[in-house]
Amino acid sequence: MSNPAGKTPQAIRGTQDIFGADAEAFAFVVETFERVRKLYRFRRVEMPVFERTEVFARSIGETTDIVSKEMYSFEDRGGESLTLRPEFTAGIARAFITDGWQQHAPLKVATHGPLFRYERPQKGRYRQFHQLDAEIIGAGEPQADVELLAMADQLLKELGIADGVTLHLNTLGDGNSREAWRAALVEHFRAVKGELSDDSQERLEKNPLRILDSKDPRDKAFVADAPKIDDYLSGEAQDFFDSVTAGLDAAGVAWERDPALVRGLDYYRHTAFEFVTDRLGAQGTVLGGGRYDGLMESLGGAPTPAVGWAAGIERLAMLVGERGEAFADVAVVVESDEMLASAIAALGKLRAAGLSAELHASGSPRKRFDKAVRAGAGAILAFDARDGIGSHRIKADDPARERIEALIS
């Protein structure tokens, strides 16, 4: 459809143009994540922005809101149904199966980038949004859960936002424990089905664990006395959870038990967790994840234990707050236009030495130096030509002046 003449195109609802201090906060989150993932030896992966729709339908679950209401799906020219990725885990699991990544197991991978969900935009939530993601695939030991949680905890600390953020932790048990608990929940909620919210009545048979985290007051009245997972844990499942909590204690990661924290999909096992804050209003989760030992099988792969987490970059950036754009190490000023070549040569030498440098060579030559002063650079290198003789001067403290002089001479 053509754009009416003279009408300026507007941004699509639920998207954002990130600039200035917001962009600096966004970049700070990503740069910190990249630094921390290298400390923990997670390998970087890049994933396709779209996959076959079945990858998400089979992994996320046909009955979830994401698949039934929120996915951006379309038919390509070959008639195949494709979907813009609404999350990372399914695509990484598909690649693990199809690309032979099993040979690297246990495999620690991390990525970040844009995701897409058609939902109502609100504070910190967009239709195109961005996440950090970390996964350990092929490790069934509790230590993998501890490693991921320690990494997440360190990320939040290095971002400077750990104060007021609490790790909520729960266990969903192994397959048998979870199935026994699920049956007890169905029986419990079935007795009061007519008094539950419409959403919970629909979830009762398909996904009863989702009722436990319902925000509807009609449901909360019956959640308080619902069966608890602890009453159905096998000895092995209890030992697994005890090993995770002991590992977190040893790593110095503070946590709180949250028995209402659940994951509705059947392939989730054992550990479920969220880092929660009250500094973002109702949208309090800044990072969350869990163990999904049954996912590979749902995609047609061999049984493979795995655990992972994801975090919204926008929400983390909101907690980080405004970060001003960094000043240049050196402002290079051309006060006489015939000195431009000398200034460009100096710029190259400064940048090659690792100094950030910005050129001031436009506008009135008489005002360029003043403009450089206002820009707040750590040092100013000015090129001038008086009486036909080219020269330069440096405004900086003594160590910086000596270094700049040595670099450009």
N, C-alpha and C positions, 0 to 999 in steps of 0.2 A: 504494500500500500504506500503510495507516494505521500511525501510530507507536504501539507498545504503551503502554498507560497507565502514566504515571510514568517512562518511559524517556526520558532526555535525548538529543536528536539529536546525533550526533557529526559532525565535519568529514569530508568524503569523502577517502579516501586519495589522497595526491598533491596535495592543495590545502593552502593555508596561510592563516592569519589573521595579518596583519602589523601590529605595534603597537610603540609606544615607540621605543627606539633603532633597531630594525630598520626601522621605518617611516620614521624620519628619514634613515637611510642610503639607503633606496629613493628617497625624495623628492629627496635631494641628487643622486643619479645622474640622475634625470629632469630636474631643474632645470638641471644642468650641461649635459646634452645639448641642451636647448632653447636655452640661451645660445650654445653652440658652433655649432649648426646655423644660428642667425641670423647669426653672424659669417661663415659660409661661404655665406650666401644660399640655403639649402635651404628650399623651401616646405613648409609643414606640410600633411599630408593626413590624413584620418580614413577608415579602411576598414571595411567590414562585418565582423562577427565570423564570419559564415558565408557560404559561396559554394556554387554548384553543385559537386557532387563532381568533375565532369569537369575543373573548373579546376585542381584539385590533381593529379588522376590524369594529366592530359596534361602538366602542367608539371613535376611532381616525378618522374614516371615510374612506370608501373604495377608495375615489378619492384622498386622500392625498399621497404625496411622501413617507411618512413613511410606509404606508400600501402597496402601489403599487411597491415600489422600495427598501426599506431599511430594511424590517423585516427579521430576521433569522427564517424561518419557516421550519418545517420538519414533516414527518409522523412517528408516533411511531409504534411499532410492531402490535398494534391493528388497524392500519389504520387511526388513528385520527390525524388531523392536529394540531400541537402544535407550539408555537412561544416563543422564548426567549424574555423577556420583553424589549420593546424599551422605556418604561416610567413607572412610578409608579401608576399614578392616576387611570387608568382603572382597574388594579388588586385590588386596595383598594376599588373602587366602587363595583366591583364584590363581594368582601368579605363582604362589608356592607350589600349587598342584601342577600347573601347566608348563612352568618354565624350569622345572627340575631343581628348584631351590632346596628340595629335601636333602640334597647332598651336603648342604651347609648347616643342617640342624645340629644343635639348637642354634637358631638364627635370630639375631637381634637386629631389627630394622627400625628406621624412623623416617618420617617424611612430614611435609607441611604443604598447604596449598588451599585452593578454593573448593568449596562444596556447595550443593544446590538443593534447597528444599522449598516447596511452595507452601509456605505457612504465613500466618499473620505477623507482619513485622512488628517488633517491639524493641524496647531498650536492650541493646547488645545482641539483638537477633535479627538477621537479615535473610533474604532469599538466596543471595549469594553471600556466603560467609567463609571464614577461613579457620582451619584447625591445625594444631600440631598433633602428631600421632606417633606412638611408640609401641612396638609389639615384640614379644619373644615367642617364637614358634618352635615347637618340638622339645620343649622343656616342661616336664610334668612335675618337677620338684617345687616345694614351697619357696625355695630360694629365688626362683624366677619372679615370683610375686613380690618378694621383698626388694629385689633389685629394681624392678619397675617403680615401686612406691618410693624407694630412696631417691631414685632419679627425679621423680615428680616433686618430691619434697625439696630437693636441692634446687630445682628449677625455680620454684616459687620463692625460695630464699634469695637466690641470685637476682631475681627480678625485683626484690625488695618489697614483696607483697605478702609475705608469709604471716605477718601479724594479723590476727582476726580471721585467718583461714584455718579450718579444722578438718582433719582427715576422718571421715566416717567410714566404718568398716563393718562388713557382715560376711557370713558364710551362707552359701546356698546348698552346701552338702554335695556329695557325689550323686551319681544318677539315681541310685536306689533311695537314698535319703530324700532327694528332691521329689521323687515320684510319690513317696509315702506322705510327705508334707502337702504336696499338691492335692492328693485325694482327700486329706483331712480338711483342707481349705474349701474344696468344692462342697463337701458335706456341711461345713459350718455356714457358708454363705447361701447355700441352697435353701436352708431353713428360713432365711429372711429375704429371699430373692425379691419379693414384691416391694420391699422397702428400700432397696438399693437404687442408686442412680441408673439412668438408662445405659450409660457407658458400661457400668459394672455388671449390669444384668447381661449385657452382650458378651462381656469378657468371662463370665462365670465358668462356662464350660471350656472355652478355648484357652484362656490365659488368666486363671484366677489370681496368680501372684501380682498382676497389675493392680488389683483392687487394693492391695496393701498400701500402695503409694498414691491412692486417689486423694485429691484435694477437696472433693465434694463432702460437705457436712453430713449428708445422708449416709455416706459410706463410713465416715470416721467413727460413727457411733458403734459400728460392728467390727471395726478393725482392731480396736483396743483389746478385745478378748478373743481374737482369732488365734488358732493354733500357731505355736512358735516353732521355727526350724530346729531349735536346740532339742526339742522333744523327739525328733526323728533322725538326728544325726547318727550315722554309723560310727563305730570306734575309729575307723580309718579317716573318716571325714573330720571328726573332732581332732584327731592327731594332726591332720593337715593344717587346720585353722590355728591350732596351738603353735605349730612351727612357724606360721606366718607372723603371728603376734610376737612370738619370742624373737624372731629375726628383726622385726621393726624396733623392738625395745633395744636390741643390741646395736642397731644402726642409729639410734637416737631419733627415731621418727615418732612423734606423738600421734596417738590415734584415740578414737572413741568408738565403742560398739554401737551400732545402729541396727537393731533387729528389724526395722521397717524398710531397710534398704534392699531392694530386690531388682532382679532383671527378669523380665517376663518371658524371654525366649528360652526354649527347651535346651539349647546347646550350651547355655551358661552353667558353670559348675563352680563349686568352692567359693573363692574370694570375689566379693563385689565391693567397690569402694567409690567414694566421691570426696573431693576436697570442696568444702562448702564455706561460703561467707555470707554475711548479712549486709555487705557493703554495696550490693547491686540490686537491692530491692528483692522482689519475689524470685527473680532468676538467680538463685544463690549458688549453683554448682559451677565451679570454674574449671574443674578437671575431673574426669570420671572414667571408670573402666571396670575390668574384671576378667576372670578366667573363662574361656569359651572352648572347653575341651571337645565339644561335639560339633563345632562348626565345619571342620574339613569334611566330615562324613556327609553333612547336608549338601555339600557341593560335589559329592561324588568321589572325594579323596579317601585315603586311608585314615583311620583314627589317629589324630595328632593333637597332643595337648598344646595349648596356647594361652597367652594372657596379654592384655594390652590396655592402653588408655588413650584418650583424646582430650584436647583442651581447646576451647575457642580463643583464637588470637584476639578478636575484638574485645572479649570480656577481660582477658588478661591485660590488654592495653588500657582499658578503662580503669583497672585497678592501679596500673603503673602511673597513670595520670600524665599531665603535660610534660613533654620533654622538648626543650628548645632545640632548634637546629644548631649543630656544633659550629663554632667559629673556625675559620681557616687558620692553619698554622702561620701562613704567610700571605699577605696581600701584595701582589705585584702591580705597581702603578706606573702607567706610561704618561709622564707629564709632558713629553714632547713626542709627537707622532712618529718622527723619524727614528725613535728608539724602540719601535714596536718589535723589530726582529730580535733585538737584544733581550727584550722582556720575554718573548716567546721561548728563546733558548734557555733563559734562566728558569722559566716555569718547568721545562722538561727535566732539568737537573734537580730541581727541588722535589718534584713528584717521584723521580726515580730513586731518590734517597728516602722516600717514605713520608715526606711532609705534604700535607694538603695545602694547595695553593690556588688562589683565585686571581684572575686578571681583571684589572680596572683600566679599560682603554677606550671607553665610550663616553659620550657627553663632553662637556666643556673640560679641556685639559686643565684649566686652573682649579676646577672643583673635584678632580679625581682623587687627589690625596685626602681631602676632607671626607669624601665618600668612603674611602678605605678605612679611615679612622673610625667613622660611625659603624662600619661593618664589624668592628670588634676583633680583628685578626690579632694573633699573638705577636706578629712582627710585620713591618711594612718595608718592602723593597721598592724604592722609587727610581725610575730611569728618567734622566733629563738631558737636554742638549743645549747648553748655553754657549754662546759665541762659537757655535759650530762644533763644540767639543762634547762628545758623549761622556756621561758620568752616571754613577749611581750612588745612592745613600741608603742606609739601613737604620730603621727605627726599631730597636729591640734591646733587651737586656744583654749584658756582655757575652754570656755563653751562647745565646741564640745568634747574636751578631757575628761572632767568630765562626760559628758553624755555617751560617748562610754565606758569609764571605768566602769560606773555603770551598763550598759547593759550586759557586758560580764563577770563581776565578779560573 
